[in-house]
């Protein structure tokens, strides 16, 4: 599940629709969604630690949302 999520997200980031679609076939949609959420959480936490910022600040910045 986590492998599928990693491949899917990396493929989407690289605009590789064929590879993203391939990863979608490896697991159920629910499992892929869980894996993508887990990857997002880990990425935000890692960036927050690296930047010395709050995870919410990092998440909002990544999504282009205004700071609170």
PDB file of N, CA, C, O and CB in Angstrom:
ATOM      1  N   UNK A   1       0.820  -1.179   0.000  1.00  0.00           N
ATOM      2  CA  UNK A   1       0.000   0.000   0.000  1.00  0.00           C
ATOM      3  C   UNK A   1       0.876   1.259   0.000  1.00  0.00           C
ATOM      4  O   UNK A   1       0.640   2.176  -0.786  1.00  0.00           O
ATOM      5  CB  UNK A   1      -0.940  -0.011   1.204  1.00  0.00           C
ATOM      6  N   UNK A   2       1.877   1.306   0.871  1.00  0.00           N
ATOM      7  CA  UNK A   2       2.740   2.485   0.919  1.00  0.00           C
ATOM      8  C   UNK A   2       3.587   2.601  -0.344  1.00  0.00           C
ATOM      9  O   UNK A   2       3.866   3.705  -0.809  1.00  0.00           O
ATOM     10  CB  UNK A   2       3.642   2.434   2.153  1.00  0.00           C
ATOM     11  N   UNK A   3       3.992   1.471  -0.891  1.00  0.00           N
ATOM     12  CA  UNK A   3       4.741   1.488  -2.156  1.00  0.00           C
ATOM     13  C   UNK A   3       3.876   2.071  -3.265  1.00  0.00           C
ATOM     14  O   UNK A   3       4.341   2.903  -4.044  1.00  0.00           O
ATOM     15  CB  UNK A   3       5.216   0.062  -2.538  1.00  0.00           C
ATOM     16  N   UNK A   4       2.629   1.642  -3.341  1.00  0.00           N
ATOM     17  CA  UNK A   4       1.707   2.166  -4.357  1.00  0.00           C
ATOM     18  C   UNK A   4       1.522   3.668  -4.182  1.00  0.00           C
ATOM     19  O   UNK A   4       1.503   4.411  -5.163  1.00  0.00           O
ATOM     20  CB  UNK A   4       0.342   1.450  -4.278  1.00  0.00           C
ATOM     21  N   UNK A   5       1.387   4.113  -2.941  1.00  0.00           N
ATOM     22  CA  UNK A   5       1.209   5.542  -2.675  1.00  0.00           C
ATOM     23  C   UNK A   5       2.447   6.326  -3.095  1.00  0.00           C
ATOM     24  O   UNK A   5       2.331   7.385  -3.711  1.00  0.00           O
ATOM     25  CB  UNK A   5       0.910   5.781  -1.185  1.00  0.00           C
ATOM     26  N   UNK A   6       3.625   5.817  -2.767  1.00  0.00           N
ATOM     27  CA  UNK A   6       4.863   6.506  -3.128  1.00  0.00           C
ATOM     28  C   UNK A   6       5.007   6.619  -4.642  1.00  0.00           C
ATOM     29  O   UNK A   6       5.354   7.680  -5.160  1.00  0.00           O
ATOM     30  CB  UNK A   6       6.073   5.774  -2.538  1.00  0.00           C
ATOM     31  N   UNK A   7       4.743   5.536  -5.339  1.00  0.00           N
ATOM     32  CA  UNK A   7       4.836   5.546  -6.800  1.00  0.00           C
ATOM     33  C   UNK A   7       3.793   6.490  -7.389  1.00  0.00           C
ATOM     34  O   UNK A   7       4.092   7.268  -8.296  1.00  0.00           O
ATOM     35  CB  UNK A   7       4.652   4.122  -7.370  1.00  0.00           C
ATOM     36  N   UNK A   8       2.577   6.419  -6.874  1.00  0.00           N
ATOM     37  CA  UNK A   8       1.486   7.253  -7.383  1.00  0.00           C
ATOM     38  C   UNK A   8       1.797   8.740  -7.203  1.00  0.00           C
ATOM     39  O   UNK A   8       1.661   9.519  -8.145  1.00  0.00           O
ATOM     40  CB  UNK A   8       0.170   6.900  -6.673  1.00  0.00           C
ATOM     41  N   UNK A   9       2.208   9.130  -6.012  1.00  0.00           N
ATOM     42  CA  UNK A   9       2.485  10.541  -5.736  1.00  0.00           C
ATOM     43  C   UNK A   9       3.678  11.028  -6.559  1.00  0.00           C
ATOM     44  O   UNK A   9       3.629  12.115  -7.133  1.00  0.00           O
ATOM     45  CB  UNK A   9       2.752  10.755  -4.232  1.00  0.00           C
ATOM     46  N   UNK A  10       4.734  10.241  -6.619  1.00  0.00           N
ATOM     47  CA  UNK A  10       5.902  10.634  -7.407  1.00  0.00           C
ATOM     48  C   UNK A  10       5.542  10.752  -8.886  1.00  0.00           C
ATOM     49  O   UNK A  10       6.007  11.664  -9.571  1.00  0.00           O
ATOM     50  CB  UNK A  10       7.045   9.620  -7.218  1.00  0.00           C
ATOM     51  N   UNK A  11       4.719   9.838  -9.374  1.00  0.00           N
ATOM     52  CA  UNK A  11       4.298   9.887 -10.773  1.00  0.00           C
ATOM     53  C   UNK A  11       3.442  11.122 -11.041  1.00  0.00           C
ATOM     54  O   UNK A  11       3.610  11.787 -12.063  1.00  0.00           O
ATOM     55  CB  UNK A  11       3.521   8.615 -11.143  1.00  0.00           C
ATOM     56  N   UNK A  12       2.536  11.425 -10.132  1.00  0.00           N
ATOM     57  CA  UNK A  12       1.706  12.625 -10.295  1.00  0.00           C
ATOM     58  C   UNK A  12       2.569  13.879 -10.277  1.00  0.00           C
ATOM     59  O   UNK A  12       2.356  14.794 -11.073  1.00  0.00           O
ATOM     60  CB  UNK A  12       0.637  12.702  -9.187  1.00  0.00           C
ATOM     61  N   UNK A  13       3.542  13.924  -9.372  1.00  0.00           N
ATOM     62  CA  UNK A  13       4.435  15.082  -9.283  1.00  0.00           C
ATOM     63  C   UNK A  13       5.251  15.243 -10.560  1.00  0.00           C
ATOM     64  O   UNK A  13       5.571  16.360 -10.965  1.00  0.00           O
ATOM     65  CB  UNK A  13       5.371  14.946  -8.073  1.00  0.00           C
ATOM     66  N   UNK A  14       5.583  14.125 -11.189  1.00  0.00           N
ATOM     67  CA  UNK A  14       6.349  14.154 -12.426  1.00  0.00           C
ATOM     68  C   UNK A  14       5.496  14.149 -13.674  1.00  0.00           C
ATOM     69  O   UNK A  14       6.014  14.018 -14.783  1.00  0.00           O
ATOM     70  CB  UNK A  14       7.269  13.002 -12.466  1.00  0.00           C
ATOM     71  N   UNK A  15       4.194  14.290 -13.504  1.00  0.00           N
ATOM     72  CA  UNK A  15       3.227  14.316 -14.609  1.00  0.00           C
ATOM     73  C   UNK A  15       3.289  13.047 -15.465  1.00  0.00           C
ATOM     74  O   UNK A  15       3.140  13.100 -16.686  1.00  0.00           O
ATOM     75  CB  UNK A  15       3.473  15.538 -15.486  1.00  0.00           C
ATOM     76  N   UNK A  16       3.512  11.907 -14.802  1.00  0.00           N
ATOM     77  CA  UNK A  16       3.546  10.608 -15.481  1.00  0.00           C
ATOM     78  C   UNK A  16       2.225   9.896 -15.212  1.00  0.00           C
ATOM     79  O   UNK A  16       2.115   9.089 -14.289  1.00  0.00           O
ATOM     80  CB  UNK A  16       4.765   9.738 -14.997  1.00  0.00           C
ATOM     81  N   UNK A  17       1.243  10.204 -16.020  1.00  0.00           N
ATOM     82  CA  UNK A  17      -0.109   9.677 -15.799  1.00  0.00           C
ATOM     83  C   UNK A  17      -0.182   8.154 -15.944  1.00  0.00           C
ATOM     84  O   UNK A  17      -0.952   7.496 -15.244  1.00  0.00           O
ATOM     85  CB  UNK A  17      -1.079  10.326 -16.772  1.00  0.00           C
ATOM     86  N   UNK A  18       0.613   7.606 -16.843  1.00  0.00           N
ATOM     87  CA  UNK A  18       0.591   6.156 -17.042  1.00  0.00           C
ATOM     88  C   UNK A  18       1.095   5.431 -15.793  1.00  0.00           C
ATOM     89  O   UNK A  18       0.502   4.442 -15.362  1.00  0.00           O
ATOM     90  CB  UNK A  18       1.445   5.767 -18.266  1.00  0.00           C
ATOM     91  N   UNK A  19       2.174   5.917 -15.227  1.00  0.00           N
ATOM     92  CA  UNK A  19       2.734   5.288 -14.015  1.00  0.00           C
ATOM     93  C   UNK A  19       1.786   5.468 -12.832  1.00  0.00           C
ATOM     94  O   UNK A  19       1.636   4.556 -12.019  1.00  0.00           O
ATOM     95  CB  UNK A  19       4.126   5.890 -13.678  1.00  0.00           C
ATOM     96  N   UNK A  20       1.148   6.628 -12.727  1.00  0.00           N
ATOM     97  CA  UNK A  20       0.182   6.864 -11.652  1.00  0.00           C
ATOM     98  C   UNK A  20      -0.989   5.894 -11.780  1.00  0.00           C
ATOM     99  O   UNK A  20      -1.439   5.322 -10.787  1.00  0.00           O
ATOM    100  CB  UNK A  20      -0.323   8.327 -11.678  1.00  0.00           C
ATOM    101  N   UNK A  21      -1.473   5.714 -12.992  1.00  0.00           N
ATOM    102  CA  UNK A  21      -2.586   4.790 -13.220  1.00  0.00           C
ATOM    103  C   UNK A  21      -2.177   3.357 -12.899  1.00  0.00           C
ATOM    104  O   UNK A  21      -2.974   2.583 -12.368  1.00  0.00           O
ATOM    105  CB  UNK A  21      -3.076   4.887 -14.674  1.00  0.00           C
ATOM    106  N   UNK A  22      -0.940   3.005 -13.220  1.00  0.00           N
ATOM    107  CA  UNK A  22      -0.440   1.664 -12.904  1.00  0.00           C
ATOM    108  C   UNK A  22      -0.455   1.431 -11.395  1.00  0.00           C
ATOM    109  O   UNK A  22      -0.899   0.382 -10.928  1.00  0.00           O
ATOM    110  CB  UNK A  22       0.989   1.470 -13.461  1.00  0.00           C
ATOM    111  N   UNK A  23       0.029   2.404 -10.641  1.00  0.00           N
ATOM    112  CA  UNK A  23       0.055   2.275  -9.179  1.00  0.00           C
ATOM    113  C   UNK A  23      -1.351   2.175  -8.605  1.00  0.00           C
ATOM    114  O   UNK A  23      -1.562   1.498  -7.598  1.00  0.00           O
ATOM    115  CB  UNK A  23       0.789   3.462  -8.551  1.00  0.00           C
ATOM    116  N   UNK A  24      -2.308   2.839  -9.230  1.00  0.00           N
ATOM    117  CA  UNK A  24      -3.698   2.782  -8.771  1.00  0.00           C
ATOM    118  C   UNK A  24      -4.259   1.363  -8.848  1.00  0.00           C
ATOM    119  O   UNK A  24      -5.160   1.007  -8.088  1.00  0.00           O
ATOM    120  CB  UNK A  24      -4.565   3.728  -9.599  1.00  0.00           C
ATOM    121  N   UNK A  25      -3.734   0.566  -9.755  1.00  0.00           N
ATOM    122  CA  UNK A  25      -4.217  -0.809  -9.928  1.00  0.00           C
ATOM    123  C   UNK A  25      -3.633  -1.777  -8.903  1.00  0.00           C
ATOM    124  O   UNK A  25      -4.116  -2.903  -8.785  1.00  0.00           O
ATOM    125  CB  UNK A  25      -3.888  -1.297 -11.319  1.00  0.00           C
ATOM    126  N   UNK A  26      -2.623  -1.372  -8.171  1.00  0.00           N
ATOM    127  CA  UNK A  26      -1.953  -2.271  -7.231  1.00  0.00           C
ATOM    128  C   UNK A  26      -2.746  -2.516  -5.964  1.00  0.00           C
ATOM    129  O   UNK A  26      -2.628  -3.580  -5.356  1.00  0.00           O
ATOM    130  CB  UNK A  26      -0.612  -1.721  -6.871  1.00  0.00           C
ATOM    131  N   UNK A  27      -3.553  -1.550  -5.557  1.00  0.00           N
ATOM    132  CA  UNK A  27      -4.295  -1.649  -4.293  1.00  0.00           C
ATOM    133  C   UNK A  27      -5.691  -1.060  -4.481  1.00  0.00           C
ATOM    134  O   UNK A  27      -5.986  -0.442  -5.504  1.00  0.00           O
ATOM    135  CB  UNK A  27      -3.540  -0.914  -3.139  1.00  0.00           C
ATOM    136  N   UNK A  28      -6.533  -1.259  -3.486  1.00  0.00           N
ATOM    137  CA  UNK A  28      -7.879  -0.683  -3.541  1.00  0.00           C
ATOM    138  C   UNK A  28      -7.788   0.843  -3.447  1.00  0.00           C
ATOM    139  O   UNK A  28      -6.801   1.378  -2.942  1.00  0.00           O
ATOM    140  CB  UNK A  28      -8.775  -1.251  -2.396  1.00  0.00           C
ATOM    141  N   UNK A  29      -8.813   1.536  -3.932  1.00  0.00           N
ATOM    142  CA  UNK A  29      -8.813   3.003  -3.805  1.00  0.00           C
ATOM    143  C   UNK A  29      -8.688   3.469  -2.353  1.00  0.00           C
ATOM    144  O   UNK A  29      -8.038   4.475  -2.069  1.00  0.00           O
ATOM    145  CB  UNK A  29     -10.087   3.575  -4.410  1.00  0.00           C
ATOM    146  N   UNK A  30      -9.310   2.733  -1.452  1.00  0.00           N
ATOM    147  CA  UNK A  30      -9.239   3.100  -0.033  1.00  0.00           C
ATOM    148  C   UNK A  30      -7.819   2.967   0.499  1.00  0.00           C
ATOM    149  O   UNK A  30      -7.335   3.833   1.229  1.00  0.00           O
ATOM    150  CB  UNK A  30     -10.191   2.228   0.794  1.00  0.00           C
ATOM    151  N   UNK A  31      -7.154   1.873   0.127  1.00  0.00           N
ATOM    152  CA  UNK A  31      -5.776   1.651   0.575  1.00  0.00           C
ATOM    153  C   UNK A  31      -4.843   2.704  -0.017  1.00  0.00           C
ATOM    154  O   UNK A  31      -3.945   3.196   0.665  1.00  0.00           O
ATOM    155  CB  UNK A  31      -5.300   0.236   0.185  1.00  0.00           C
ATOM    156  N   UNK A  32      -5.055   3.048  -1.280  1.00  0.00           N
ATOM    157  CA  UNK A  32      -4.232   4.079  -1.905  1.00  0.00           C
ATOM    158  C   UNK A  32      -4.449   5.422  -1.213  1.00  0.00           C
ATOM    159  O   UNK A  32      -3.491   6.151  -0.952  1.00  0.00           O
ATOM    160  CB  UNK A  32      -4.551   4.192  -3.409  1.00  0.00           C
ATOM    161  N   UNK A  33      -5.694   5.748  -0.917  1.00  0.00           N
ATOM    162  CA  UNK A  33      -5.999   7.010  -0.229  1.00  0.00           C
ATOM    163  C   UNK A  33      -5.329   7.048   1.142  1.00  0.00           C
ATOM    164  O   UNK A  33      -4.780   8.076   1.538  1.00  0.00           O
ATOM    165  CB  UNK A  33      -7.527   7.194  -0.080  1.00  0.00           C
ATOM    166  N   UNK A  34      -5.373   5.934   1.863  1.00  0.00           N
ATOM    167  CA  UNK A  34      -4.706   5.873   3.167  1.00  0.00           C
ATOM    168  C   UNK A  34      -3.206   6.089   3.005  1.00  0.00           C
ATOM    169  O   UNK A  34      -2.601   6.851   3.759  1.00  0.00           O
ATOM    170  CB  UNK A  34      -4.980   4.518   3.858  1.00  0.00           C
ATOM    171  N   UNK A  35      -2.609   5.423   2.029  1.00  0.00           N
ATOM    172  CA  UNK A  35      -1.172   5.555   1.797  1.00  0.00           C
ATOM    173  C   UNK A  35      -0.776   6.974   1.419  1.00  0.00           C
ATOM    174  O   UNK A  35       0.250   7.479   1.874  1.00  0.00           O
ATOM    175  CB  UNK A  35      -0.732   4.601   0.713  1.00  0.00           C
ATOM    176  N   UNK A  36      -1.589   7.617   0.587  1.00  0.00           N
ATOM    177  CA  UNK A  36      -1.309   8.996   0.188  1.00  0.00           C
ATOM    178  C   UNK A  36      -1.418   9.926   1.395  1.00  0.00           C
ATOM    179  O   UNK A  36      -0.598  10.830   1.558  1.00  0.00           O
ATOM    180  CB  UNK A  36      -2.277   9.449  -0.929  1.00  0.00           C
ATOM    181  N   UNK A  37      -2.428   9.707   2.242  1.00  0.00           N
ATOM    182  CA  UNK A  37      -2.560  10.518   3.466  1.00  0.00           C
ATOM    183  C   UNK A  37      -1.347  10.326   4.374  1.00  0.00           C
ATOM    184  O   UNK A  37      -0.818  11.289   4.929  1.00  0.00           O
ATOM    185  CB  UNK A  37      -3.858  10.148   4.229  1.00  0.00           C
ATOM    186  N   UNK A  38      -0.914   9.081   4.520  1.00  0.00           N
ATOM    187  CA  UNK A  38       0.253   8.787   5.366  1.00  0.00           C
ATOM    188  C   UNK A  38       1.499   9.473   4.809  1.00  0.00           C
ATOM    189  O   UNK A  38       2.278  10.057   5.561  1.00  0.00           O
ATOM    190  CB  UNK A  38       0.485   7.256   5.467  1.00  0.00           C
ATOM    191  N   UNK A  39       1.682   9.402   3.502  1.00  0.00           N
ATOM    192  CA  UNK A  39       2.825  10.057   2.867  1.00  0.00           C
ATOM    193  C   UNK A  39       2.754  11.570   3.061  1.00  0.00           C
ATOM    194  O   UNK A  39       3.769  12.205   3.349  1.00  0.00           O
ATOM    195  CB  UNK A  39       2.878   9.714   1.368  1.00  0.00           C
ATOM    196  N   UNK A  40       1.577  12.144   2.908  1.00  0.00           N
ATOM    197  CA  UNK A  40       1.409  13.589   3.096  1.00  0.00           C
ATOM    198  C   UNK A  40       1.762  13.990   4.524  1.00  0.00           C
ATOM    199  O   UNK A  40       2.463  14.979   4.738  1.00  0.00           O
ATOM    200  CB  UNK A  40      -0.037  14.016   2.767  1.00  0.00           C
ATOM    201  N   UNK A  41       1.284  13.233   5.490  1.00  0.00           N
ATOM    202  CA  UNK A  41       1.582  13.543   6.897  1.00  0.00           C
ATOM    203  C   UNK A  41       3.077  13.476   7.163  1.00  0.00           C
ATOM    204  O   UNK A  41       3.642  14.367   7.797  1.00  0.00           O
ATOM    205  CB  UNK A  41       0.841  12.576   7.834  1.00  0.00           C
ATOM    206  N   UNK A  42       3.710  12.426   6.682  1.00  0.00           N
ATOM    207  CA  UNK A  42       5.150  12.277   6.911  1.00  0.00           C
ATOM    208  C   UNK A  42       5.939  13.391   6.228  1.00  0.00           C
ATOM    209  O   UNK A  42       6.906  13.908   6.787  1.00  0.00           O
ATOM    210  CB  UNK A  42       5.629  10.911   6.406  1.00  0.00           C
ATOM    211  N   UNK A  43       5.520  13.756   5.018  1.00  0.00           N
ATOM    212  CA  UNK A  43       6.216  14.815   4.280  1.00  0.00           C
ATOM    213  C   UNK A  43       6.072  16.159   4.982  1.00  0.00           C
ATOM    214  O   UNK A  43       7.046  16.901   5.111  1.00  0.00           O
ATOM    215  CB  UNK A  43       5.679  14.913   2.849  1.00  0.00           C
ATOM    216  N   UNK A  44       4.869  16.471   5.432  1.00  0.00           N
ATOM    217  CA  UNK A  44       4.647  17.741   6.131  1.00  0.00           C
ATOM    218  C   UNK A  44       5.448  17.774   7.430  1.00  0.00           C
ATOM    219  O   UNK A  44       6.064  18.790   7.749  1.00  0.00           O
ATOM    220  CB  UNK A  44       3.140  17.951   6.423  1.00  0.00           C
ATOM    221  N   UNK A  45       5.446  16.680   8.178  1.00  0.00           N
ATOM    222  CA  UNK A  45       6.225  16.641   9.420  1.00  0.00           C
ATOM    223  C   UNK A  45       7.720  16.807   9.153  1.00  0.00           C
ATOM    224  O   UNK A  45       8.406  17.530   9.876  1.00  0.00           O
ATOM    225  CB  UNK A  45       5.974  15.324  10.160  1.00  0.00           C
ATOM    226  N   UNK A  46       8.222  16.142   8.122  1.00  0.00           N
ATOM    227  CA  UNK A  46       9.643  16.253   7.795  1.00  0.00           C
ATOM    228  C   UNK A  46      10.001  17.682   7.393  1.00  0.00           C
ATOM    229  O   UNK A  46      11.020  18.215   7.831  1.00  0.00           O
ATOM    230  CB  UNK A  46      10.012  15.278   6.667  1.00  0.00           C
ATOM    231  N   UNK A  47       9.169  18.298   6.564  1.00  0.00           N
ATOM    232  CA  UNK A  47       9.429  19.680   6.164  1.00  0.00           C
ATOM    233  C   UNK A  47       9.328  20.637   7.349  1.00  0.00           C
ATOM    234  O   UNK A  47      10.119  21.572   7.471  1.00  0.00           O
ATOM    235  CB  UNK A  47       8.453  20.104   5.071  1.00  0.00           C
ATOM    236  N   UNK A  48       8.358  20.397   8.213  1.00  0.00           N
ATOM    237  CA  UNK A  48       8.190  21.258   9.389  1.00  0.00           C
ATOM    238  C   UNK A  48       9.428  21.192  10.281  1.00  0.00           C
ATOM    239  O   UNK A  48       9.906  22.221  10.758  1.00  0.00           O
ATOM    240  CB  UNK A  48       6.933  20.848  10.189  1.00  0.00           C
ATOM    241  N   UNK A  49       9.941  19.996  10.505  1.00  0.00           N
ATOM    242  CA  UNK A  49      11.156  19.839  11.320  1.00  0.00           C
ATOM    243  C   UNK A  49      12.346  20.539  10.659  1.00  0.00           C
ATOM    244  O   UNK A  49      13.114  21.254  11.303  1.00  0.00           O
ATOM    245  CB  UNK A  49      11.476  18.338  11.536  1.00  0.00           C
ATOM    246  N   UNK A  50      12.468  20.307   9.347  1.00  0.00           N
ATOM    247  CA  UNK A  50      13.574  20.886   8.588  1.00  0.00           C
ATOM    248  C   UNK A  50      13.545  22.413   8.629  1.00  0.00           C
ATOM    249  O   UNK A  50      14.589  23.057   8.736  1.00  0.00           O
ATOM    250  CB  UNK A  50      13.528  20.403   7.142  1.00  0.00           C
ATOM    251  N   UNK A  51      12.357  22.981   8.545  1.00  0.00           N
ATOM    252  CA  UNK A  51      12.196  24.440   8.508  1.00  0.00           C
ATOM    253  C   UNK A  51      12.037  25.068   9.888  1.00  0.00           C
ATOM    254  O   UNK A  51      12.092  26.289  10.031  1.00  0.00           O
ATOM    255  CB  UNK A  51      11.004  24.796   7.663  1.00  0.00           C
ATOM    256  N   UNK A  52      11.841  24.233  10.897  1.00  0.00           N
ATOM    257  CA  UNK A  52      11.599  24.754  12.234  1.00  0.00           C
ATOM    258  C   UNK A  52      10.262  25.468  12.333  1.00  0.00           C
ATOM    259  O   UNK A  52      10.122  26.456  13.054  1.00  0.00           O
ATOM    260  CB  UNK A  52      12.710  25.691  12.636  1.00  0.00           C
ATOM    261  N   UNK A  53       9.277  24.952  11.596  1.00  0.00           N
ATOM    262  CA  UNK A  53       7.947  25.558  11.569  1.00  0.00           C
ATOM    263  C   UNK A  53       6.905  24.576  12.078  1.00  0.00           C
ATOM    264  O   UNK A  53       7.159  23.378  12.205  1.00  0.00           O
ATOM    265  CB  UNK A  53       7.591  26.024  10.149  1.00  0.00           C
ATOM    266  N   UNK A  54       5.741  25.106  12.362  1.00  0.00           N
ATOM    267  CA  UNK A  54       4.593  24.302  12.758  1.00  0.00           C
ATOM    268  C   UNK A  54       4.074  23.528  11.537  1.00  0.00           C
ATOM    269  O   UNK A  54       4.041  24.085  10.440  1.00  0.00           O
ATOM    270  CB  UNK A  54       3.472  25.201  13.368  1.00  0.00           C
ATOM    271  N   UNK A  55       3.667  22.254  11.696  1.00  0.00           N
ATOM    272  CA  UNK A  55       3.146  21.484  10.567  1.00  0.00           C
ATOM    273  C   UNK A  55       1.970  22.165   9.853  1.00  0.00           C
ATOM    274  O   UNK A  55       1.863  22.085   8.629  1.00  0.00           O
ATOM    275  CB  UNK A  55       2.718  20.120  11.045  1.00  0.00           C
ATOM    276  N   UNK A  56       1.091  22.832  10.605  1.00  0.00           N
ATOM    277  CA  UNK A  56      -0.048  23.502   9.962  1.00  0.00           C
ATOM    278  C   UNK A  56       0.434  24.631   9.047  1.00  0.00           C
ATOM    279  O   UNK A  56      -0.113  24.831   7.962  1.00  0.00           O
ATOM    280  CB  UNK A  56      -1.021  24.060  11.027  1.00  0.00           C
ATOM    281  N   UNK A  57       1.444  25.357   9.482  1.00  0.00           N
ATOM    282  CA  UNK A  57       2.003  26.434   8.662  1.00  0.00           C
ATOM    283  C   UNK A  57       2.568  25.873   7.368  1.00  0.00           C
ATOM    284  O   UNK A  57       2.335  26.426   6.293  1.00  0.00           O
ATOM    285  CB  UNK A  57       3.097  27.197   9.434  1.00  0.00           C
ATOM    286  N   UNK A  58       3.305  24.782   7.467  1.00  0.00           N
ATOM    287  CA  UNK A  58       3.900  24.148   6.289  1.00  0.00           C
ATOM    288  C   UNK A  58       2.810  23.637   5.356  1.00  0.00           C
ATOM    289  O   UNK A  58       2.882  23.858   4.147  1.00  0.00           O
ATOM    290  CB  UNK A  58       4.832  22.992   6.705  1.00  0.00           C
ATOM    291  N   UNK A  59       1.812  22.964   5.891  1.00  0.00           N
ATOM    292  CA  UNK A  59       0.731  22.425   5.058  1.00  0.00           C
ATOM    293  C   UNK A  59       0.004  23.540   4.316  1.00  0.00           C
ATOM    294  O   UNK A  59      -0.262  23.417   3.120  1.00  0.00           O
ATOM    295  CB  UNK A  59      -0.265  21.631   5.917  1.00  0.00           C
ATOM    296  N   UNK A  60      -0.315  24.616   5.005  1.00  0.00           N
ATOM    297  CA  UNK A  60      -1.014  25.739   4.374  1.00  0.00           C
ATOM    298  C   UNK A  60      -0.136  26.367   3.287  1.00  0.00           C
ATOM    299  O   UNK A  60      -0.626  26.725   2.217  1.00  0.00           O
ATOM    300  CB  UNK A  60      -1.407  26.804   5.433  1.00  0.00           C
ATOM    301  N   UNK A  61       1.157  26.497   3.567  1.00  0.00           N
ATOM    302  CA  UNK A  61       2.078  27.069   2.586  1.00  0.00           C
ATOM    303  C   UNK A  61       2.153  26.197   1.333  1.00  0.00           C
ATOM    304  O   UNK A  61       2.126  26.712   0.215  1.00  0.00           O
ATOM    305  CB  UNK A  61       3.477  27.237   3.199  1.00  0.00           C
ATOM    306  N   UNK A  62       2.247  24.887   1.514  1.00  0.00           N
ATOM    307  CA  UNK A  62       2.320  23.975   0.373  1.00  0.00           C
ATOM    308  C   UNK A  62       1.075  24.052  -0.506  1.00  0.00           C
ATOM    309  O   UNK A  62       1.150  23.876  -1.722  1.00  0.00           O
ATOM    310  CB  UNK A  62       2.516  22.550   0.859  1.00  0.00           C
ATOM    311  N   UNK A  63      -0.064  24.315   0.122  1.00  0.00           N
ATOM    312  CA  UNK A  63      -1.323  24.409  -0.623  1.00  0.00           C
ATOM    313  C   UNK A  63      -1.617  25.818  -1.119  1.00  0.00           C
ATOM    314  O   UNK A  63      -2.637  26.054  -1.766  1.00  0.00           O
ATOM    315  CB  UNK A  63      -2.464  23.937   0.241  1.00  0.00           C
ATOM    316  N   UNK A  64      -0.729  26.748  -0.816  1.00  0.00           N
ATOM    317  CA  UNK A  64      -0.925  28.120  -1.263  1.00  0.00           C
ATOM    318  C   UNK A  64      -2.015  28.863  -0.508  1.00  0.00           C
ATOM    319  O   UNK A  64      -2.596  29.821  -1.017  1.00  0.00           O
ATOM    320  CB  UNK A  64      -1.243  28.128  -2.711  1.00  0.00           C
ATOM    321  N   UNK A  65      -2.288  28.410   0.717  1.00  0.00           N
ATOM    322  CA  UNK A  65      -3.312  29.054   1.540  1.00  0.00           C
ATOM    323  C   UNK A  65      -2.675  30.148   2.387  1.00  0.00           C
ATOM    324  O   UNK A  65      -1.495  30.061   2.726  1.00  0.00           O
ATOM    325  CB  UNK A  65      -4.031  28.017   2.442  1.00  0.00           C
ATOM    326  N   UNK A  66      -3.442  31.174   2.730  1.00  0.00           N
ATOM    327  CA  UNK A  66      -2.877  32.238   3.569  1.00  0.00           C
ATOM    328  C   UNK A  66      -2.545  31.723   4.966  1.00  0.00           C
ATOM    329  O   UNK A  66      -3.189  30.808   5.481  1.00  0.00           O
ATOM    330  CB  UNK A  66      -3.853  33.419   3.664  1.00  0.00           C
ATOM    331  N   UNK A  67      -1.535  32.328   5.558  1.00  0.00           N
ATOM    332  CA  UNK A  67      -1.153  31.965   6.928  1.00  0.00           C
ATOM    333  C   UNK A  67      -2.249  32.391   7.889  1.00  0.00           C
ATOM    334  O   UNK A  67      -2.967  33.360   7.640  1.00  0.00           O
ATOM    335  CB  UNK A  67       0.200  32.617   7.322  1.00  0.00           C
ATOM    336  N   UNK A  68      -2.371  31.667   8.979  1.00  0.00           N
ATOM    337  CA  UNK A  68      -3.375  32.008   9.998  1.00  0.00           C
ATOM    338  C   UNK A  68      -2.727  32.727  11.132  1.00  0.00           C
ATOM    339  O   UNK A  68      -3.400  33.101  12.092  1.00  0.00           O
ATOM    340  CB  UNK A  68      -4.094  30.764  10.514  1.00  0.00           C
TER     341      UNK A  68
END
